[in-house]
Amino acid sequence: MRTLHSETSKLVANCASLAALLEVSAYPKPGNIHRLNDFPDTSYEHFLAGSVALGSVMGELAARSYVNENYVNTGLGKGVLDAVNEIFEWQHGGNTHLGVALLFAPISAGAGKWHRTKSKNITELRNIIKKVIEASTSDDSIYIYEAIEKAMPSKNLGKAEKLDIQDKKSINNIKNENVTPLQIFQLCKDRDQICHEWVTGFETIFETGYPYLKSRLNDGTSVNSAIVDTYLHILSINHDSLIARKNGVAEAEKISRKAKWILELGGIDSEEGNK
């Protein structure tokens, strides 16, 4: 017999995997890897495997949050690390979903508690996610650092003036000063989109991405086209922080302008936009 929190776990796990599968499968979506484009060591199939693998961990986060009476001991950071470990266990194409794990973990934990309230108010979900993040501790920070260090090549990390992941002293500083993930992400919110989401209570997702996606789907747009155009819509407003780190801000802003231009032509369902 299923308990309410196990039903919540199943729901959130399936949602997480489905969201990741749909995102990587959306075509033609600009990006490094998609249905018709692989890298020498990383393929579309690696992303499919990673998408499925992370679901169970997101379900566990939701279940733990569901049974907690308050917002502490959710295990947010451990959830990120567990997701990365699962992803690497089920595929050998390198880092496929670190960014997704960092974004999905607070959402999944928040969704667990939101599901318990039986609320369908999306603003309430966002408020709960904010409280989950605010309740995270220095232990969560350390787990997140472990996850990033395992998943990300050092060449893609960049350098930080304070609490740099590649600086071995950072972990001791986090412990001694009780530095939370929220405090760490405050330091990088202006140069990294994931940090920005944590600090702003997922501003881009709730104020830009979700309303646009919902509107396109309500208009009868196919799931595939709605996802691609939502990606372009977000990209047209916020330049890709990974591109900025690897190729410079000017290149990232150039790509954002191109995304805006494609949408102005009618998006991917238009002949001109599809080109």
Buried (B, 14 or more C-beta within 10 A) or exposed (E): EEEEBEEBBBBBBEBBBEBBBBBBBBBBBBBEBBEEEBEEEBBBEBBBBBBBBBBBBBBBBBBBBBEBEEBEEBBBBBBBBBBBBBBBEBBEBBBBBBBBBBBBBBBBBBBBBBBBEEBEEEEBBBBBBBBBBEBBBBBBBBBBBBBBBBBBEEEEBBEBEEBEBEEEEBBEEBEEEEBBBBBBBEBBBEBBBBBBBBBBBBBBBBEBBBBBBEEBBEEEBEEBBBBBBBBBBBBBBBBBBBBBBEEEEEBBBBBBEBBBEBBEBEBBBEEEBBE
